[in-house]
Amino acid sequence: MISFSVNDMTCGHCVSNVTKAIKAVDQGAEVRIDLATHRVEIDSTAASAADLSDAIKEAGYTPVP
Ligand SMILES: [Cu+2]
């Protein structure tokens, strides 16, 4: 499992943006997001942590490992 804290993710819209960004890198990824704690957990077999981090950054957010 890969996890990040994404502290600038503040609402449901952000959650959907981050989810889309992750799915764009790995369509089969399992994504769990807890908005209250800003925690993003990803189970991916096709993408590395660096790929996923870059995708979240490109969507305009700041993932912290
Ligand atoms: Cu938002």
N, CA, C, O and the ligand as a Tripos MOL2 file, in Angstrom:
@<TRIPOS>MOLECULE
protein
  261   259    66     0     0
PROTEIN
NO_CHARGES

@<TRIPOS>ATOM
      1 N           0.8320   -1.1950    0.0000 N.3       1 MET1
      2 CA          0.0000    0.0000    0.0000 C.3       1 MET1
      3 C           0.8750    1.2580    0.0000 C.2       1 MET1
      4 O           1.8930    1.3410    0.6870 O.2       1 MET1
      5 N           0.4350    2.2210   -0.7940 N.am      2 ILE2
      6 CA          1.1270    3.5130   -0.8680 C.3       2 ILE2
      7 C           0.2290    4.5300   -0.1840 C.2       2 ILE2
      8 O          -0.9780    4.5370   -0.4240 O.2       2 ILE2
      9 N           0.7820    5.3800    0.6520 N.am      3 SER3
     10 CA         -0.0830    6.3870    1.2760 C.3       3 SER3
     11 C           0.5730    7.7570    1.2810 C.2       3 SER3
     12 O           1.7920    7.9020    1.3660 O.2       3 SER3
     13 N          -0.2950    8.7490    1.1850 N.am      4 PHE4
     14 CA          0.1520   10.1440    1.2300 C.3       4 PHE4
     15 C          -0.7600   10.9190    2.1670 C.2       4 PHE4
     16 O          -1.9090   10.5400    2.3900 O.2       4 PHE4
     17 N          -0.2330   12.0060    2.7110 N.am      5 SER5
     18 CA         -1.0840   13.0290    3.3020 C.3       5 SER5
     19 C          -1.2200   14.1240    2.2660 C.2       5 SER5
     20 O          -0.2270   14.5970    1.7140 O.2       5 SER5
     21 N          -2.4530   14.5270    2.0050 N.am      6 VAL6
     22 CA         -2.6870   15.6030    1.0350 C.3       6 VAL6
     23 C          -3.4830   16.6890    1.7690 C.2       6 VAL6
     24 O          -4.7140   16.6910    1.7780 O.2       6 VAL6
     25 N          -2.7370   17.6050    2.3800 N.am      7 ASN7
     26 CA         -3.3760   18.5590    3.2980 C.3       7 ASN7
     27 C          -4.1750   19.6420    2.5960 C.2       7 ASN7
     28 O          -5.0200   20.2890    3.2150 O.2       7 ASN7
     29 N          -3.9140   19.8510    1.2960 N.am      8 ASP8
     30 CA         -4.6920   20.8670    0.5820 C.3       8 ASP8
     31 C          -5.9230   20.2660   -0.1110 C.2       8 ASP8
     32 O          -6.5300   20.8960   -0.9770 O.2       8 ASP8
     33 N          -6.2710   19.0660    0.2770 N.am      9 MET9
     34 CA         -7.5060   18.4280   -0.2060 C.3       9 MET9
     35 C          -8.5900   18.7280    0.8350 C.2       9 MET9
     36 O          -8.5660   18.1810    1.9380 O.2       9 MET9
     37 N          -9.5320   19.5940    0.4790 N.am     10 THR10
     38 CA        -10.4160   20.1420    1.5160 C.3      10 THR10
     39 C         -11.8960   19.8170    1.3500 C.2      10 THR10
     40 O         -12.6760   20.0710    2.2670 O.2      10 THR10
     41 N         -12.3060   19.2650    0.2150 N.am     11 CYS11
     42 CA        -13.7330   18.9930    0.0460 C.3      11 CYS11
     43 C         -13.9360   17.8000   -0.8890 C.2      11 CYS11
     44 O         -12.9760   17.2220   -1.3980 O.2      11 CYS11
     45 N         -15.1870   17.4510   -1.1010 N.am     12 GLY12
     46 CA        -15.5000   16.3050   -1.9460 C.3      12 GLY12
     47 C         -15.0000   16.4690   -3.3670 C.2      12 GLY12
     48 O         -14.6490   15.4940   -4.0320 O.2      12 GLY12
     49 N         -14.9720   17.7170   -3.8280 N.am     13 HIS13
     50 CA        -14.4740   17.9870   -5.1740 C.3      13 HIS13
     51 C         -12.9850   17.6370   -5.2730 C.2      13 HIS13
     52 O         -12.5460   17.0430   -6.2580 O.2      13 HIS13
     53 N         -12.2290   18.0030   -4.2670 N.am     14 CYS14
     54 CA        -10.8010   17.6570   -4.2300 C.3      14 CYS14
     55 C         -10.6310   16.1370   -4.2190 C.2      14 CYS14
     56 O          -9.7810   15.5970   -4.9270 O.2      14 CYS14
     57 N         -11.4420   15.4550   -3.4150 N.am     15 VAL15
     58 CA        -11.3590   13.9940   -3.3360 C.3      15 VAL15
     59 C         -11.5700   13.3930   -4.7130 C.2      15 VAL15
     60 O         -10.8640   12.4660   -5.1070 O.2      15 VAL15
     61 N         -12.5490   13.9250   -5.4480 N.am     16 SER16
     62 CA        -12.8080   13.3800   -6.7760 C.3      16 SER16
     63 C         -11.6780   13.7100   -7.7450 C.2      16 SER16
     64 O         -11.3340   12.8860   -8.5910 O.2      16 SER16
     65 N         -11.0940   14.9060   -7.6320 N.am     17 ASN17
     66 CA         -9.9410   15.2540   -8.4820 C.3      17 ASN17
     67 C          -8.7550   14.3310   -8.2170 C.2      17 ASN17
     68 O          -8.1170   13.8490   -9.1530 O.2      17 ASN17
     69 N          -8.4670   14.0900   -6.9590 N.am     18 VAL18
     70 CA         -7.3270   13.2460   -6.5980 C.3      18 VAL18
     71 C          -7.5850   11.8030   -7.0510 C.2      18 VAL18
     72 O          -6.6910   11.1390   -7.5760 O.2      18 VAL18
     73 N          -8.8070   11.3340   -6.8420 N.am     19 THR19
     74 CA         -9.1520    9.9760   -7.2770 C.3      19 THR19
     75 C          -8.9730    9.8300   -8.7840 C.2      19 THR19
     76 O          -8.4030    8.8470   -9.2560 O.2      19 THR19
     77 N          -9.4680   10.8210   -9.5380 N.am     20 LYS20
     78 CA         -9.3380   10.7810  -11.0030 C.3      20 LYS20
     79 C          -7.8800   10.7660  -11.4350 C.2      20 LYS20
     80 O          -7.5010   10.0370  -12.3510 O.2      20 LYS20
     81 N          -7.0640   11.5790  -10.7650 N.am     21 ALA21
     82 CA         -5.6410   11.6610  -11.1110 C.3      21 ALA21
     83 C          -4.9590   10.3150  -10.8960 C.2      21 ALA21
     84 O          -4.1170    9.9000  -11.6930 O.2      21 ALA21
     85 N          -5.3320    9.6350   -9.8080 N.am     22 ILE22
     86 CA         -4.7380    8.3240   -9.5130 C.3      22 ILE22
     87 C          -5.2110    7.2940  -10.5380 C.2      22 ILE22
     88 O          -4.4140    6.5000  -11.0380 O.2      22 ILE22
     89 N          -6.4960    7.3080  -10.8460 N.am     23 LYS23
     90 CA         -7.0520    6.3420  -11.8000 C.3      23 LYS23
     91 C          -6.5100    6.5650  -13.2150 C.2      23 LYS23
     92 O          -6.4750    5.6350  -14.0210 O.2      23 LYS23
     93 N          -6.0910    7.7880  -13.5130 N.am     24 ALA24
     94 CA         -5.5100    8.0700  -14.8250 C.3      24 ALA24
     95 C          -4.1570    7.3690  -14.9710 C.2      24 ALA24
     96 O          -3.7470    7.0130  -16.0750 O.2      24 ALA24
     97 N          -3.4700    7.1770  -13.8360 N.am     25 VAL25
     98 CA         -2.1790    6.4900  -13.8570 C.3      25 VAL25
     99 C          -2.3750    4.9810  -13.8050 C.2      25 VAL25
    100 O          -1.6880    4.2350  -14.5020 O.2      25 VAL25
    101 N          -3.3090    4.5380  -12.9810 N.am     26 ASP26
    102 CA         -3.6070    3.1120  -12.8610 C.3      26 ASP26
    103 C          -5.1120    2.9400  -12.6770 C.2      26 ASP26
    104 O          -5.6530    3.1390  -11.5900 O.2      26 ASP26
    105 N          -5.7630    2.5670  -13.7640 N.am     27 GLN27
    106 CA         -7.2310    2.4360  -13.7650 C.3      27 GLN27
    107 C          -7.7080    1.4310  -12.7300 C.2      27 GLN27
    108 O          -8.8060    1.5610  -12.1890 O.2      27 GLN27
    109 N          -6.8870    0.4350  -12.4580 N.am     28 GLY28
    110 CA         -7.2820   -0.6210  -11.5330 C.3      28 GLY28
    111 C          -6.9030   -0.3550  -10.0900 C.2      28 GLY28
    112 O          -7.1000   -1.2120   -9.2280 O.2      28 GLY28
    113 N          -6.3610    0.8220   -9.8160 N.am     29 ALA29
    114 CA         -5.9220    1.1290   -8.4510 C.3      29 ALA29
    115 C          -7.1080    1.1730   -7.4950 C.2      29 ALA29
    116 O          -8.2000    1.6150   -7.8510 O.2      29 ALA29
    117 N          -6.8670    0.7010   -6.2670 N.am     30 GLU30
    118 CA         -7.8510    0.8260   -5.1850 C.3      30 GLU30
    119 C          -7.4950    2.1010   -4.4340 C.2      30 GLU30
    120 O          -6.3730    2.2430   -3.9480 O.2      30 GLU30
    121 N          -8.4370    3.0220   -4.3370 N.am     31 VAL31
    122 CA         -8.1520    4.3120   -3.6990 C.3      31 VAL31
    123 C          -9.0560    4.4880   -2.4860 C.2      31 VAL31
    124 O         -10.2750    4.3600   -2.5930 O.2      31 VAL31
    125 N          -8.4680    4.7760   -1.3480 N.am     32 ARG32
    126 CA         -9.2490    5.0920   -0.1440 C.3      32 ARG32
    127 C          -8.8170    6.4670    0.3370 C.2      32 ARG32
    128 O          -7.6310    6.7120    0.5580 O.2      32 ARG32
    129 N          -9.7750    7.3520    0.4950 N.am     33 ILE33
    130 CA         -9.4440    8.7150    0.9190 C.3      33 ILE33
    131 C         -10.2620    9.0650    2.1440 C.2      33 ILE33
    132 O         -11.4850    8.9230    2.1510 O.2      33 ILE33
    133 N          -9.5740    9.5270    3.1870 N.am     34 ASP34
    134 CA        -10.2570   10.0260    4.3760 C.3      34 ASP34
    135 C         -10.0520   11.5340    4.4110 C.2      34 ASP34
    136 O          -8.9770   12.0320    4.7460 O.2      34 ASP34
    137 N         -11.1070   12.2370    4.0580 N.am     35 LEU35
    138 CA        -11.0150   13.6960    3.9440 C.3      35 LEU35
    139 C         -10.6930   14.3450    5.2880 C.2      35 LEU35
    140 O          -9.9470   15.3220    5.3440 O.2      35 LEU35
    141 N         -11.2540   13.8050    6.3650 N.am     36 ALA36
    142 CA        -11.0570   14.4070    7.6940 C.3      36 ALA36
    143 C          -9.5810   14.4220    8.0920 C.2      36 ALA36
    144 O          -9.1090   15.3730    8.7150 O.2      36 ALA36
    145 N          -8.8510   13.3530    7.7270 N.am     37 THR37
    146 CA         -7.4390   13.2740    8.1060 C.3      37 THR37
    147 C          -6.5210   13.5880    6.9140 C.2      37 THR37
    148 O          -5.2980   13.5780    7.0500 O.2      37 THR37
    149 N          -7.1190   13.8680    5.7460 N.am     38 HIS38
    150 CA         -6.3710   14.1900    4.5150 C.3      38 HIS38
    151 C          -5.4830   13.0400    4.0580 C.2      38 HIS38
    152 O          -4.4540   13.2410    3.4130 O.2      38 HIS38
    153 N          -5.9070   11.8320    4.4100 N.am     39 ARG39
    154 CA         -5.0960   10.6600    4.1320 C.3      39 ARG39
    155 C          -5.5680    9.9920    2.8360 C.2      39 ARG39
    156 O          -6.7610    9.7680    2.6320 O.2      39 ARG39
    157 N          -4.6070    9.6820    1.9720 N.am     40 VAL40
    158 CA         -4.9100    8.9830    0.7200 C.3      40 VAL40
    159 C          -4.1520    7.6630    0.7380 C.2      40 VAL40
    160 O          -2.9280    7.6510    0.8740 O.2      40 VAL40
    161 N          -4.8720    6.5510    0.6010 N.am     41 GLU41
    162 CA         -4.2460    5.2340    0.5520 C.3      41 GLU41
    163 C          -4.5470    4.6050   -0.7980 C.2      41 GLU41
    164 O          -5.6790    4.6370   -1.2810 O.2      41 GLU41
    165 N          -3.5080    4.0340   -1.3950 N.am     42 ILE42
    166 CA         -3.6440    3.5000   -2.7480 C.3      42 ILE42
    167 C          -3.0510    2.0950   -2.7870 C.2      42 ILE42
    168 O          -1.9190    1.8720   -2.3580 O.2      42 ILE42
    169 N          -3.8290    1.1610   -3.3030 N.am     43 ASP43
    170 CA         -3.2910   -0.1560   -3.6460 C.3      43 ASP43
    171 C          -3.1560   -0.1890   -5.1530 C.2      43 ASP43
    172 O          -4.1500   -0.1390   -5.8780 O.2      43 ASP43
    173 N          -1.9220   -0.2730   -5.6180 N.am     44 SER44
    174 CA         -1.6900   -0.2740   -7.0600 C.3      44 SER44
    175 C          -0.6300   -1.2990   -7.3950 C.2      44 SER44
    176 O           0.3810   -1.4180   -6.7040 O.2      44 SER44
    177 N          -0.8740   -2.0430   -8.4700 N.am     45 THR45
    178 CA          0.1500   -2.9740   -8.9390 C.3      45 THR45
    179 C           0.8670   -2.3960  -10.1540 C.2      45 THR45
    180 O           1.9370   -2.8750  -10.5300 O.2      45 THR45
    181 N           0.2760   -1.3580  -10.7770 N.am     46 ALA46
    182 CA          0.8110   -0.8450  -12.0430 C.3      46 ALA46
    183 C           1.5940    0.4620  -11.9040 C.2      46 ALA46
    184 O           2.3350    0.8400  -12.8120 O.2      46 ALA46
    185 N           1.4340    1.1550  -10.7700 N.am     47 ALA47
    186 CA          2.0640    2.4740  -10.6500 C.3      47 ALA47
    187 C           2.9720    2.5280   -9.4240 C.2      47 ALA47
    188 O           2.6850    1.9130   -8.3970 O.2      47 ALA47
    189 N           4.0670    3.2690   -9.5460 N.am     48 SER48
    190 CA          4.9750    3.4600   -8.4120 C.3      48 SER48
    191 C           4.4920    4.6390   -7.5660 C.2      48 SER48
    192 O           3.6530    5.4280   -8.0000 O.2      48 SER48
    193 N           5.0300    4.7410   -6.3620 N.am     49 ALA49
    194 CA          4.6930    5.8670   -5.4900 C.3      49 ALA49
    195 C           5.0500    7.1900   -6.1610 C.2      49 ALA49
    196 O           4.3240    8.1750   -6.0300 O.2      49 ALA49
    197 N           6.1850    7.2070   -6.8860 N.am     50 ALA50
    198 CA          6.6080    8.4450   -7.5550 C.3      50 ALA50
    199 C           5.6230    8.8370   -8.6600 C.2      50 ALA50
    200 O           5.2850   10.0110   -8.8110 O.2      50 ALA50
    201 N           5.1650    7.8400   -9.4340 N.am     51 ASP51
    202 CA          4.1760    8.1110  -10.4910 C.3      51 ASP51
    203 C           2.9030    8.7000   -9.8920 C.2      51 ASP51
    204 O           2.3480    9.6710  -10.4070 O.2      51 ASP51
    205 N           2.4510    8.0910   -8.7910 N.am     52 LEU52
    206 CA          1.1960    8.5230   -8.1720 C.3      52 LEU52
    207 C           1.3480    9.9080   -7.5640 C.2      52 LEU52
    208 O           0.4490   10.7440   -7.6600 O.2      52 LEU52
    209 N           2.5030   10.1420   -6.9340 N.am     53 SER53
    210 CA          2.7790   11.4590   -6.3540 C.3      53 SER53
    211 C           2.7750   12.5370   -7.4440 C.2      53 SER53
    212 O           2.1960   13.6090   -7.2630 O.2      53 SER53
    213 N           3.4260   12.2450   -8.5760 N.am     54 ASP54
    214 CA          3.4590   13.2080   -9.6940 C.3      54 ASP54
    215 C           2.0480   13.4970  -10.2050 C.2      54 ASP54
    216 O           1.7100   14.6450  -10.4960 O.2      54 ASP54
    217 N           1.2290   12.4480  -10.3120 N.am     55 ALA55
    218 CA         -0.1310   12.6260  -10.8300 C.3      55 ALA55
    219 C          -0.9530   13.5180   -9.9000 C.2      55 ALA55
    220 O          -1.7150   14.3690  -10.3580 O.2      55 ALA55
    221 N          -0.7930   13.3160   -8.6000 N.am     56 ILE56
    222 CA         -1.5340   14.1380   -7.6340 C.3      56 ILE56
    223 C          -1.0460   15.5870   -7.7070 C.2      56 ILE56
    224 O          -1.8470   16.5180   -7.6180 O.2      56 ILE56
    225 N           0.2580   15.7750   -7.8670 N.am     57 LYS57
    226 CA          0.8100   17.1360   -8.0120 C.3      57 LYS57
    227 C           0.2770   17.8060   -9.2610 C.2      57 LYS57
    228 O          -0.0870   18.9820   -9.2390 O.2      57 LYS57
    229 N           0.2320   17.0460  -10.3670 N.am     58 GLU58
    230 CA         -0.2670   17.6090  -11.6220 C.3      58 GLU58
    231 C          -1.7200   18.0310  -11.5080 C.2      58 GLU58
    232 O          -2.1610   18.9480  -12.2010 O.2      58 GLU58
    233 N          -2.4700   17.3620  -10.6310 N.am     59 ALA59
    234 CA         -3.8790   17.7310  -10.4180 C.3      59 ALA59
    235 C          -3.9890   18.9890   -9.5480 C.2      59 ALA59
    236 O          -5.0830   19.5200   -9.3580 O.2      59 ALA59
    237 N          -2.8610   19.4600   -9.0240 N.am     60 GLY60
    238 CA         -2.8650   20.7240   -8.2720 C.3      60 GLY60
    239 C          -2.7930   20.5670   -6.7590 C.2      60 GLY60
    240 O          -3.0340   21.5190   -6.0160 O.2      60 GLY60
    241 N          -2.4570   19.3530   -6.3050 N.am     61 TYR61
    242 CA         -2.4060   19.1060   -4.8620 C.3      61 TYR61
    243 C          -0.9920   18.7510   -4.4250 C.2      61 TYR61
    244 O          -0.1120   18.5170   -5.2540 O.2      61 TYR61
    245 N          -0.7890   18.7140   -3.1200 N.am     62 THR62
    246 CA          0.5460   18.5230   -2.5650 C.3      62 THR62
    247 C           0.6000   17.2630   -1.7230 C.2      62 THR62
    248 O           0.2840   17.3020   -0.5340 O.2      62 THR62
    249 N           1.0040   16.1250   -2.3300 N.am     63 PRO63
    250 CA          1.0910   14.8890   -1.5610 C.3      63 PRO63
    251 C           2.3700   14.8360   -0.7320 C.2      63 PRO63
    252 O           3.4570   15.1300   -1.2290 O.2      63 PRO63
    253 N           2.2310   14.4590    0.5310 N.am     64 VAL64
    254 CA          3.3880   14.2730    1.4150 C.3      64 VAL64
    255 C           3.4510   12.7850    1.7540 C.2      64 VAL64
    256 O           2.4840   12.2310    2.2760 O.2      64 VAL64
    257 N           4.5920   12.1260    1.4610 N.am     65 PRO65
    258 CA          4.6830   10.6800    1.6940 C.3      65 PRO65
    259 C           4.4710   10.3080    3.1640 C.2      65 PRO65
    260 O           4.5180    9.1290    3.5160 O.2      65 PRO65
    261 CU        -12.0380   20.8360   -2.7210 Cu       66 CU66
@<TRIPOS>BOND
     1     1     2 1
     2     2     3 1
     3     3     4 2
     4     3     5 am
     5     5     6 1
     6     6     7 1
     7     7     8 2
     8     7     9 am
     9     9    10 1
    10    10    11 1
    11    11    12 2
    12    11    13 am
    13    13    14 1
    14    14    15 1
    15    15    16 2
    16    15    17 am
    17    17    18 1
    18    18    19 1
    19    19    20 2
    20    19    21 am
    21    21    22 1
    22    22    23 1
    23    23    24 2
    24    23    25 am
    25    25    26 1
    26    26    27 1
    27    27    28 2
    28    27    29 am
    29    29    30 1
    30    30    31 1
    31    31    32 2
    32    31    33 am
    33    33    34 1
    34    34    35 1
    35    35    36 2
    36    35    37 am
    37    37    38 1
    38    38    39 1
    39    39    40 2
    40    39    41 am
    41    41    42 1
    42    42    43 1
    43    43    44 2
    44    43    45 am
    45    45    46 1
    46    46    47 1
    47    47    48 2
    48    47    49 am
    49    49    50 1
    50    50    51 1
    51    51    52 2
    52    51    53 am
    53    53    54 1
    54    54    55 1
    55    55    56 2
    56    55    57 am
    57    57    58 1
    58    58    59 1
    59    59    60 2
    60    59    61 am
    61    61    62 1
    62    62    63 1
    63    63    64 2
    64    63    65 am
    65    65    66 1
    66    66    67 1
    67    67    68 2
    68    67    69 am
    69    69    70 1
    70    70    71 1
    71    71    72 2
    72    71    73 am
    73    73    74 1
    74    74    75 1
    75    75    76 2
    76    75    77 am
    77    77    78 1
    78    78    79 1
    79    79    80 2
    80    79    81 am
    81    81    82 1
    82    82    83 1
    83    83    84 2
    84    83    85 am
    85    85    86 1
    86    86    87 1
    87    87    88 2
    88    87    89 am
    89    89    90 1
    90    90    91 1
    91    91    92 2
    92    91    93 am
    93    93    94 1
    94    94    95 1
    95    95    96 2
    96    95    97 am
    97    97    98 1
    98    98    99 1
    99    99   100 2
   100    99   101 am
   101   101   102 1
   102   102   103 1
   103   103   104 2
   104   103   105 am
   105   105   106 1
   106   106   107 1
   107   107   108 2
   108   107   109 am
   109   109   110 1
   110   110   111 1
   111   111   112 2
   112   111   113 am
   113   113   114 1
   114   114   115 1
   115   115   116 2
   116   115   117 am
   117   117   118 1
   118   118   119 1
   119   119   120 2
   120   119   121 am
   121   121   122 1
   122   122   123 1
   123   123   124 2
   124   123   125 am
   125   125   126 1
   126   126   127 1
   127   127   128 2
   128   127   129 am
   129   129   130 1
   130   130   131 1
   131   131   132 2
   132   131   133 am
   133   133   134 1
   134   134   135 1
   135   135   136 2
   136   135   137 am
   137   137   138 1
   138   138   139 1
   139   139   140 2
   140   139   141 am
   141   141   142 1
   142   142   143 1
   143   143   144 2
   144   143   145 am
   145   145   146 1
   146   146   147 1
   147   147   148 2
   148   147   149 am
   149   149   150 1
   150   150   151 1
   151   151   152 2
   152   151   153 am
   153   153   154 1
   154   154   155 1
   155   155   156 2
   156   155   157 am
   157   157   158 1
   158   158   159 1
   159   159   160 2
   160   159   161 am
   161   161   162 1
   162   162   163 1
   163   163   164 2
   164   163   165 am
   165   165   166 1
   166   166   167 1
   167   167   168 2
   168   167   169 am
   169   169   170 1
   170   170   171 1
   171   171   172 2
   172   171   173 am
   173   173   174 1
   174   174   175 1
   175   175   176 2
   176   175   177 am
   177   177   178 1
   178   178   179 1
   179   179   180 2
   180   179   181 am
   181   181   182 1
   182   182   183 1
   183   183   184 2
   184   183   185 am
   185   185   186 1
   186   186   187 1
   187   187   188 2
   188   187   189 am
   189   189   190 1
   190   190   191 1
   191   191   192 2
   192   191   193 am
   193   193   194 1
   194   194   195 1
   195   195   196 2
   196   195   197 am
   197   197   198 1
   198   198   199 1
   199   199   200 2
   200   199   201 am
   201   201   202 1
   202   202   203 1
   203   203   204 2
   204   203   205 am
   205   205   206 1
   206   206   207 1
   207   207   208 2
   208   207   209 am
   209   209   210 1
   210   210   211 1
   211   211   212 2
   212   211   213 am
   213   213   214 1
   214   214   215 1
   215   215   216 2
   216   215   217 am
   217   217   218 1
   218   218   219 1
   219   219   220 2
   220   219   221 am
   221   221   222 1
   222   222   223 1
   223   223   224 2
   224   223   225 am
   225   225   226 1
   226   226   227 1
   227   227   228 2
   228   227   229 am
   229   229   230 1
   230   230   231 1
   231   231   232 2
   232   231   233 am
   233   233   234 1
   234   234   235 1
   235   235   236 2
   236   235   237 am
   237   237   238 1
   238   238   239 1
   239   239   240 2
   240   239   241 am
   241   241   242 1
   242   242   243 1
   243   243   244 2
   244   243   245 am
   245   245   246 1
   246   246   247 1
   247   247   248 2
   248   247   249 am
   249   249   250 1
   250   250   251 1
   251   251   252 2
   252   251   253 am
   253   253   254 1
   254   254   255 1
   255   255   256 2
   256   255   257 am
   257   257   258 1
   258   258   259 1
   259   259   260 2
@<TRIPOS>SUBSTRUCTURE
     1 MET1         2 RESIDUE 1 A MET
     2 ILE2         6 RESIDUE 1 A ILE
     3 SER3        10 RESIDUE 1 A SER
     4 PHE4        14 RESIDUE 1 A PHE
     5 SER5        18 RESIDUE 1 A SER
     6 VAL6        22 RESIDUE 1 A VAL
     7 ASN7        26 RESIDUE 1 A ASN
     8 ASP8        30 RESIDUE 1 A ASP
     9 MET9        34 RESIDUE 1 A MET
    10 THR10       38 RESIDUE 1 A THR
    11 CYS11       42 RESIDUE 1 A CYS
    12 GLY12       46 RESIDUE 1 A GLY
    13 HIS13       50 RESIDUE 1 A HIS
    14 CYS14       54 RESIDUE 1 A CYS
    15 VAL15       58 RESIDUE 1 A VAL
    16 SER16       62 RESIDUE 1 A SER
    17 ASN17       66 RESIDUE 1 A ASN
    18 VAL18       70 RESIDUE 1 A VAL
    19 THR19       74 RESIDUE 1 A THR
    20 LYS20       78 RESIDUE 1 A LYS
    21 ALA21       82 RESIDUE 1 A ALA
    22 ILE22       86 RESIDUE 1 A ILE
    23 LYS23       90 RESIDUE 1 A LYS
    24 ALA24       94 RESIDUE 1 A ALA
    25 VAL25       98 RESIDUE 1 A VAL
    26 ASP26      102 RESIDUE 1 A ASP
    27 GLN27      106 RESIDUE 1 A GLN
    28 GLY28      110 RESIDUE 1 A GLY
    29 ALA29      114 RESIDUE 1 A ALA
    30 GLU30      118 RESIDUE 1 A GLU
    31 VAL31      122 RESIDUE 1 A VAL
    32 ARG32      126 RESIDUE 1 A ARG
    33 ILE33      130 RESIDUE 1 A ILE
    34 ASP34      134 RESIDUE 1 A ASP
    35 LEU35      138 RESIDUE 1 A LEU
    36 ALA36      142 RESIDUE 1 A ALA
    37 THR37      146 RESIDUE 1 A THR
    38 HIS38      150 RESIDUE 1 A HIS
    39 ARG39      154 RESIDUE 1 A ARG
    40 VAL40      158 RESIDUE 1 A VAL
    41 GLU41      162 RESIDUE 1 A GLU
    42 ILE42      166 RESIDUE 1 A ILE
    43 ASP43      170 RESIDUE 1 A ASP
    44 SER44      174 RESIDUE 1 A SER
    45 THR45      178 RESIDUE 1 A THR
    46 ALA46      182 RESIDUE 1 A ALA
    47 ALA47      186 RESIDUE 1 A ALA
    48 SER48      190 RESIDUE 1 A SER
    49 ALA49      194 RESIDUE 1 A ALA
    50 ALA50      198 RESIDUE 1 A ALA
    51 ASP51      202 RESIDUE 1 A ASP
    52 LEU52      206 RESIDUE 1 A LEU
    53 SER53      210 RESIDUE 1 A SER
    54 ASP54      214 RESIDUE 1 A ASP
    55 ALA55      218 RESIDUE 1 A ALA
    56 ILE56      222 RESIDUE 1 A ILE
    57 LYS57      226 RESIDUE 1 A LYS
    58 GLU58      230 RESIDUE 1 A GLU
    59 ALA59      234 RESIDUE 1 A ALA
    60 GLY60      238 RESIDUE 1 A GLY
    61 TYR61      242 RESIDUE 1 A TYR
    62 THR62      246 RESIDUE 1 A THR
    63 PRO63      250 RESIDUE 1 A PRO
    64 VAL64      254 RESIDUE 1 A VAL
    65 PRO65      258 RESIDUE 1 A PRO
    66 CU66       261 GROUP 0 **** ****
